Amino acid sequence: MKSTILSLSLLLALAGCDAAIIASQRAAAEAEAEADVAVKAEAGGQAVVAAEAAPVKDDGEAKVEANVDVKVELKPEALDLETVTYLIKKGKVKDADALEKKLNNPKEKLHSIDIDGDGKLDKIQIVEVKQGDTIIFELHAFPSGKKDKDNFVIVGYVNFTADKTTNVLVVKATYAPCFIGYDTIVYDYTVPIVVKNDVVVVSGGVGFYGWLYAPRPAYVGVVVWDAPTVVIDVHHDGCWPPGHCKHHHKHKHKGKWKGKGKHWH
């Protein structure tokens, strides 16, 4: 009887030890996940990556995968919406494609968004959405380190609203909620329009508006990532193609130099 009680006590003690080990491993996994929860994007703002604790299996082994929830906080200077509206207003861009190219041209310095903090500018895609008398350009930012068409953050909007009562086109650019103070910054202006048979005709004299209200499909930009740099390591004593240097000989000229640098005699 005593031996049975001792055996049972020993089993319970071992079970308690296993539970303690699993609990300890779970706590260690959670601590490790919490230790790596922030990533800063110095160029244009702060991207905070909040990682949930890695799931732990019943045997106490932590899985490799972690569910990651990305929360982005950017500063307004990371996206120059004022210049974006200026380019449209002054006819510096003829259509959405031209505007998108300027946004992604580093020389234009229209944005410094780096969501994943890898030191590279993220690609900006314009996606057009039509809602009644309003045309909306959504600005999608794609983290350069992901290169995934489904992984993007909406960083801004440019709205074109035709007010057919007052005969004006209201152009308004705003930041998305991922920007600090997004609800307090608006860049807007108006352009006179004429409405004929419920068709908007812009009389502002800028070609962009003609494209905007021309019969066409909604614009969706194409995101193209830079190709990886290919390094070719050639070990041929600096000669390319190989063996080229073998046929290269120096020629010495004897005689006097005459003329204007054209002939030896």
N, C-alpha and C positions, 0 to 999 in steps of 0.2 A: 504494500500500500504506500509506504514511504517512498519507495523507488518510483512509483507512478507519479506521486505528487512532485518529486524532484524533477522528473522528466518533463512534466507539464510546465513547471516553473521555468525550466531551461528553455523550452520552446517559446514561451511568452517573452522571455528576456531577449532571445535571438530576434524574434519578430520586432520587438521594440527597437533593437539596434538597427535592423534593416530600415524601419520607418525613420529613424533618426538620420541615417545615411542619406536616404532619399530626400528628406527635408533639407538636409545640409546642401546636397547637390542642387536642389531647386533654388535655394537662397543664393548660392554662388552664381547660378545661371542668371537669375534676376539682377544681381548686383553687376555682373559683367555687361548685361544689356543696358542697364541704366547708366553705366559709366561711359557709354558711347552714344549719347543721345543728341549731340549738337554739332552741326557743321556750319561754319560761317562762310558766306560768299562775300569776299572783300570788295569785289567789283560791283558796286551798285546796290548793296544792301546786305541783308542777312537771311540766309536760308537755314531754318531750324528743322533738323530731321529728328523726329521723335520716334524711337524704336520701342516696341513692346517687348516684354520679356520673352525669351525664346521658350517655346513650349517644351515641357519635359515629359518624356515617356514614362510609362508605369515602372520601368526598370531603373528610373533615375537618370537616364542618359539624355542630355539636352540635344534637341534637333539642331541641325546646322541652319535651317531657314529661320528667318525672323520676319514677322509682319511689320512693315515699315509704313508709318503714316507721315507724310511730308507736309509741313506747315511752313509756308514761305512768307517772309516779311521783307519787303523791299522799300527802299527810299525813293521818293519821287524823281530825284536826279538820275536814277538808273534808266529812265525812259523819258526822252524829250518830246512829250506830246505837243508842246507849244510849237516846236519846229515842224512836227508832223502836220499840224493844221495849217501852218504857214505855207508849206510846200503845196498843199491842196489848194489853198486860197489863191496863191499867186500862179498857179498853173505850172509849177516846177515838175510835176509828175502828170503823166497823161492818163494813167489808169492804176488799178490796184497792184498790178504786177510791177510797175515802175516804182511805186511806193514801197513795196515789199523788198525790192532790190536795194533801195536806199537804206532801209532799216537794217539790212544784213550786210551792208558795206561798212567795214570798220573805219574807213576813211571819213565817212559821214558823221561818225560819233553820235548817232541818234539813240543808242542804248548801250548799257554796260551790264546787262543782266547775265548773271552766272548762278543759276539756281543751285546746281550741284557743287559749286565751289571748286571746280577743277582747273580754274585759271583760263578757261576758254569761253568766248562769247556764245551764248545760246542762240539758236536759230529762231527767228520770228516768222510765223506764218499768218497770213491774212485769210480769214474765213468769213465770207459774206452771208448774212442772214437777212431775209426780207420779211418784214412784219407790217402789212398794210401799206401806209404811206411812208414808212420808215425803213431805211436801209442801214444795216449795222455791220461795221467791220469789227470782228473779234480778232484781237491780237494774241496768238498762241505762242508761248515760249517753250521750246523743246530743250531739256537739259542735254548738253553736248555729250555727256558721258553715257547716256542711256541709248540714244539712237533708236528710239521706239516711237512709231507714229501714234501710239495710243497713250504715250506718257508726255503730257504737256500741262502747262499752267496758263490760264487766261490772265494776261497782264494789263489789258486795256481795251477800250472801245472807242470807235469813231462812229457817231450816229449822224445820219442825214435824214431829217424829217421835213417833208413838204407840207407846209401849212397852206392849204388851198383856200382858206378863208382870208388870210392876210397877204397871200401871194408872196411868201418868202420861203426860202429853204434855210432851215436852221441846222448848222453844222456844229456838233458838240463832241469834244474829246474828253474822256474821263478815264481815271485809273480803275483797275479792278480791286476788289477787297484785299488782295495780297499786298497792297501798297499802304504804307503808313499815311494816314490822313487822306485816303482816297475819296472820302465823301465831302471834302472841303475844297478840292481843286477841280476846276472846270475851265476848259478852253473852248470858247464858242464865238461864232459870228453868223451873220445872215447874208443871204444872197437873194436878189429879186428873181422871181419866177413868173411864168405865165402858164395858166392852166387852160388847155384846149381839149374839149371832149374828154375830160378827166385824165389827160396826158400832161405831164409836167414838162415845160420847156424852160430851161434856165437861160436867163438873159444876161448873165454875168460875164460872158465873153471868155470863159476858161474852158479849154477842151476837156478837162477832167469830168465836168458835169455832163457834158454831152455823152461821154462814154458811160457815166453812171446811170443815166436814164434811157440809154439806147436799149432796144430789145436784145437780150443776151441771157445766157445762163448765169446763175450765181457764181461768183468767183471763189475758188478754193485754191490757195497757193500750194505749190509743191515744195516740200522740204528736201533739200539735198545736202547731205553731210559731206564734209571734206574727206577725200580719200586718204588712207593712212600713208605716211611717208615710207617709201621703200629705199632702203640703204643697200647699195651694191658694194661689196668689199672685194676689191680687185688686188691680187698679189702678183703683179707682173712687172715689178721694178718701175712702176709708174707709167708703163706703156699700155696704151689701149688703141686698137685691138692688140691682143697678145702677139708678141713677135714683131710688132711694128718697129721697135727700136733697133732690131737687128739689121734692118735695111736702111737705117738712117746713117749717112756718112757726112762728115764735114768736108767741104771743098775749099781748098786754098787757091786764091787767085794771085798770080804773079803779073807784074807789069805796072804801068802807070795809069792812074785814073784820069780820064779826060771827059770833057763834056759836062752836062748838067745832071750827072748821076744816073745815066742810063746804060753806059757801055764800058767794058774793060778793053784795053788795047795792049 
